[in-house]
Amino acid sequence: MTETTKTIPPTAPPPAPHTEPGAARDVLRGLREDLLTGAFAFRPLLPLPEDAPFLRRLPAAVRDRVRWLPHLVLGALALLLMTVEIDVSYDGDAAFVRALLLGAPLVMLLFRPVGAFWLSLAGVPVMALAYESPGGSWPWTGSAFISYLVVLLVVAARFRPRVAACLWLLTVLVGGFIDLNVRGQESGVADMAYVSGVALTLLLAVRGWRESRRQVVEQVAVVEEERSRRTLLEERTTIARELHDVVAHHMSVVAIQAEAAPYRVQDPPEELVAALATIRENAVTALTELRRVLGVVRADLPADLDGWGPEAPQPTLAELDDLLANVRRAGLEVESVTTGSVRTLPQGVELSAYRIVQEALSNALRHAPGASARVELGYVPVGLGLRIVNGPPAEAARASRASRGTGHGLLGMRERAAMLGGGLTAEATDDGGFVVEAFLPVEPEPGAGAEAAVAAAGGGTVC
């Protein structure tokens, strides 16, 4: 009998903890990638974004051209500084050399920013040798001082903050090395270190503030979206609860009638009794599942909404007059017009129609105090049309009571109409009021042609 030995493959070692030396290596690796790897890679300066605040205030004809303003400024600055350097200095070829050393990096910023910095930094010792009068801002001339500072700021603005710190440190080291090798001469290295340090600090501060502001705007947008989604879910929960009442009522009637049917017939066949028992069993099962689903939907409802019992009767269009009377008592002058042949519609349609009218009138009370409203109901063979319109708020009330809504009520009305396969629109009117129009489809019933004729004749009632 041979004994086999099972070889267990070695497991991978756990990742090394993130220590200070490891973090330092990561920083150095990042700086090498930013400043050395592909230092002269093509990174063109992009035009200003189209949504820049000051661009939106300009005419559309010049907006596209103004987007290239940074490129124009850098080119003009390079030309200006080169001209000043040549005109102010009268030392022959050395002036042209210094002009090229301060102008070429500015132009190079448009395409290869890191290479522009290295070129400007390499020009510092050359500038020190070509500048025969040490003192003041030496090793830079006045024009070269401005050119180097602009290159430093533009490169720092386009890369990460740690790159800005590295640029400033390289500037101080190179300037200090030159200063130490020219004894007894006044230099501008300390001035460059101070001015560039303050400018880079302000640049990074403004950049951090803008980034924080952008994150706050994004967070506010996310919170608003979550709030709208929460409102939508709560509205759908309310609709589900109301539909439960409608469906549960009809299923209960089916179950009761199926149970009582065998007793209405003398000696019913066994097949009929079994079929009716199956119908009742299926109706009871459907009711149980409906209550279970509604329980899941209502699990997160607030206590005040969850306290409304599902057995509470739901309103229909028969109670619309009571709703209008309550609204009139609240101070809103409202008129009701009904056209077409009034008939009893499916309970879900009547409930949704009632809620839409109720929400539209509530909005009129909140946002248009002192205005009048009109409710129009149009019965047609294929559905029910609704139109609720209110006038503009009174002048005295417009400044004191009218408030700006969040749109959640309109969202709920659209959900109710879409649930039934209909549609709803809501918009402001030309006179400053508001109108809500909806259509709720209904399966046409036999004899609908006569009703259509009555509707076409303009039959209706006015309350």
ChimeraX attribute file (.defattr): number of C-alpha atoms within 10 A of each C-alpha:
attribute: neighborCount
match mode: 1-to-1
recipient: residues
	/A:1	3
	/A:2	4
	/A:3	5
	/A:4	6
	/A:5	6
	/A:6	6
	/A:7	6
	/A:8	6
	/A:9	6
	/A:10	6
	/A:11	6
	/A:12	6
	/A:13	6
	/A:14	6
	/A:15	6
	/A:16	7
	/A:17	7
	/A:18	8
	/A:19	9
	/A:20	9
	/A:21	9
	/A:22	12
	/A:23	11
	/A:24	11
	/A:25	12
	/A:26	12
	/A:27	14
	/A:28	13
	/A:29	11
	/A:30	16
	/A:31	16
	/A:32	14
	/A:33	12
	/A:34	16
	/A:35	19
	/A:36	13
	/A:37	11
	/A:38	13
	/A:39	18
	/A:40	16
	/A:41	12
	/A:42	13
	/A:43	14
	/A:44	12
	/A:45	16
	/A:46	12
	/A:47	14
	/A:48	16
	/A:49	11
	/A:50	12
	/A:51	8
	/A:52	10
	/A:53	9
	/A:54	9
	/A:55	17
	/A:56	11
	/A:57	9
	/A:58	12
	/A:59	9
	/A:60	10
	/A:61	8
	/A:62	10
	/A:63	15
	/A:64	16
	/A:65	11
	/A:66	15
	/A:67	17
	/A:68	15
	/A:69	13
	/A:70	15
	/A:71	19
	/A:72	13
	/A:73	12
	/A:74	21
	/A:75	18
	/A:76	14
	/A:77	18
	/A:78	21
	/A:79	17
	/A:80	13
	/A:81	21
	/A:82	24
	/A:83	16
	/A:84	14
	/A:85	22
	/A:86	19
	/A:87	10
	/A:88	10
	/A:89	14
	/A:90	10
	/A:91	12
	/A:92	9
	/A:93	11
	/A:94	17
	/A:95	22
	/A:96	15
	/A:97	17
	/A:98	25
	/A:99	22
	/A:100	17
	/A:101	23
	/A:102	29
	/A:103	25
	/A:104	18
	/A:105	27
	/A:106	29
	/A:107	20
	/A:108	21
	/A:109	23
	/A:110	20
	/A:111	17
	/A:112	20
	/A:113	29
	/A:114	28
	/A:115	21
	/A:116	24
	/A:117	26
	/A:118	17
	/A:119	17
	/A:120	25
	/A:121	22
	/A:122	13
	/A:123	22
	/A:124	24
	/A:125	17
	/A:126	15
	/A:127	24
	/A:128	20
	/A:129	13
	/A:130	17
	/A:131	19
	/A:132	12
	/A:133	12
	/A:134	18
	/A:135	15
	/A:136	15
	/A:137	18
	/A:138	26
	/A:139	28
	/A:140	29
	/A:141	22
	/A:142	14
	/A:143	21
	/A:144	25
	/A:145	18
	/A:146	16
	/A:147	24
	/A:148	25
	/A:149	16
	/A:150	20
	/A:151	25
	/A:152	24
	/A:153	19
	/A:154	20
	/A:155	20
	/A:156	24
	/A:157	16
	/A:158	14
	/A:159	14
	/A:160	14
	/A:161	16
	/A:162	14
	/A:163	20
	/A:164	22
	/A:165	15
	/A:166	14
	/A:167	20
	/A:168	19
	/A:169	14
	/A:170	12
	/A:171	19
	/A:172	19
	/A:173	13
	/A:174	15
	/A:175	24
	/A:176	16
	/A:177	12
	/A:178	18
	/A:179	20
	/A:180	10
	/A:181	9
	/A:182	12
	/A:183	9
	/A:184	10
	/A:185	13
	/A:186	14
	/A:187	21
	/A:188	20
	/A:189	23
	/A:190	14
	/A:191	14
	/A:192	22
	/A:193	18
	/A:194	14
	/A:195	13
	/A:196	21
	/A:197	17
	/A:198	11
	/A:199	16
	/A:200	23
	/A:201	15
	/A:202	12
	/A:203	18
	/A:204	17
	/A:205	12
	/A:206	12
	/A:207	14
	/A:208	13
	/A:209	12
	/A:210	12
	/A:211	12
	/A:212	12
	/A:213	12
	/A:214	12
	/A:215	12
	/A:216	12
	/A:217	12
	/A:218	12
	/A:219	12
	/A:220	12
	/A:221	12
	/A:222	12
	/A:223	12
	/A:224	12
	/A:225	12
	/A:226	12
	/A:227	13
	/A:228	16
	/A:229	12
	/A:230	12
	/A:231	16
	/A:232	17
	/A:233	15
	/A:234	19
	/A:235	19
	/A:236	17
	/A:237	20
	/A:238	18
	/A:239	19
	/A:240	17
	/A:241	21
	/A:242	21
	/A:243	19
	/A:244	20
	/A:245	21
	/A:246	19
	/A:247	16
	/A:248	21
	/A:249	14
	/A:250	15
	/A:251	19
	/A:252	16
	/A:253	14
	/A:254	18
	/A:255	20
	/A:256	14
	/A:257	14
	/A:258	20
	/A:259	17
	/A:260	14
	/A:261	14
	/A:262	18
	/A:263	11
	/A:264	8
	/A:265	9
	/A:266	7
	/A:267	9
	/A:268	12
	/A:269	10
	/A:270	10
	/A:271	9
	/A:272	12
	/A:273	17
	/A:274	12
	/A:275	12
	/A:276	20
	/A:277	18
	/A:278	15
	/A:279	17
	/A:280	22
	/A:281	15
	/A:282	15
	/A:283	21
	/A:284	18
	/A:285	13
	/A:286	16
	/A:287	20
	/A:288	13
	/A:289	12
	/A:290	15
	/A:291	17
	/A:292	12
	/A:293	13
	/A:294	17
	/A:295	12
	/A:296	10
	/A:297	17
	/A:298	17
	/A:299	10
	/A:300	12
	/A:301	14
	/A:302	10
	/A:303	8
	/A:304	7
	/A:305	13
	/A:306	14
	/A:307	9
	/A:308	10
	/A:309	10
	/A:310	17
	/A:311	13
	/A:312	9
	/A:313	11
	/A:314	15
	/A:315	17
	/A:316	19
	/A:317	20
	/A:318	11
	/A:319	10
	/A:320	17
	/A:321	12
	/A:322	11
	/A:323	17
	/A:324	21
	/A:325	13
	/A:326	12
	/A:327	18
	/A:328	14
	/A:329	10
	/A:330	10
	/A:331	13
	/A:332	22
	/A:333	17
	/A:334	19
	/A:335	15
	/A:336	16
	/A:337	14
	/A:338	19
	/A:339	20
	/A:340	22
	/A:341	21
	/A:342	17
	/A:343	9
	/A:344	11
	/A:345	16
	/A:346	12
	/A:347	18
	/A:348	21
	/A:349	22
	/A:350	19
	/A:351	20
	/A:352	24
	/A:353	25
	/A:354	20
	/A:355	19
	/A:356	26
	/A:357	25
	/A:358	18
	/A:359	15
	/A:360	24
	/A:361	25
	/A:362	15
	/A:363	19
	/A:364	27
	/A:365	23
	/A:366	14
	/A:367	21
	/A:368	26
	/A:369	23
	/A:370	21
	/A:371	20
	/A:372	21
	/A:373	23
	/A:374	16
	/A:375	22
	/A:376	18
	/A:377	23
	/A:378	18
	/A:379	20
	/A:380	24
	/A:381	21
	/A:382	15
	/A:383	16
	/A:384	21
	/A:385	20
	/A:386	21
	/A:387	21
	/A:388	24
	/A:389	23
	/A:390	27
	/A:391	21
	/A:392	21
	/A:393	22
	/A:394	15
	/A:395	12
	/A:396	11
	/A:397	14
	/A:398	15
	/A:399	10
	/A:400	9
	/A:401	16
	/A:402	19
	/A:403	13
	/A:404	8
	/A:405	11
	/A:406	9
	/A:407	10
	/A:408	14
	/A:409	18
	/A:410	19
	/A:411	15
	/A:412	22
	/A:413	26
	/A:414	18
	/A:415	20
	/A:416	25
	/A:417	21
	/A:418	15
	/A:419	16
	/A:420	15
	/A:421	12
	/A:422	18
	/A:423	17
	/A:424	21
	/A:425	14
	/A:426	17
	/A:427	11
	/A:428	14
	/A:429	13
	/A:430	9
	/A:431	9
	/A:432	11
	/A:433	19
	/A:434	21
	/A:435	19
	/A:436	21
	/A:437	18
	/A:438	23
	/A:439	22
	/A:440	22
	/A:441	18
	/A:442	17
	/A:443	10
	/A:444	12
	/A:445	10
	/A:446	9
	/A:447	9
	/A:448	14
	/A:449	13
	/A:450	12
	/A:451	20
	/A:452	17
	/A:453	15
	/A:454	16
	/A:455	19
	/A:456	13
	/A:457	11
	/A:458	13
	/A:459	14
	/A:460	16
	/A:461	13
	/A:462	10
	/A:463	10
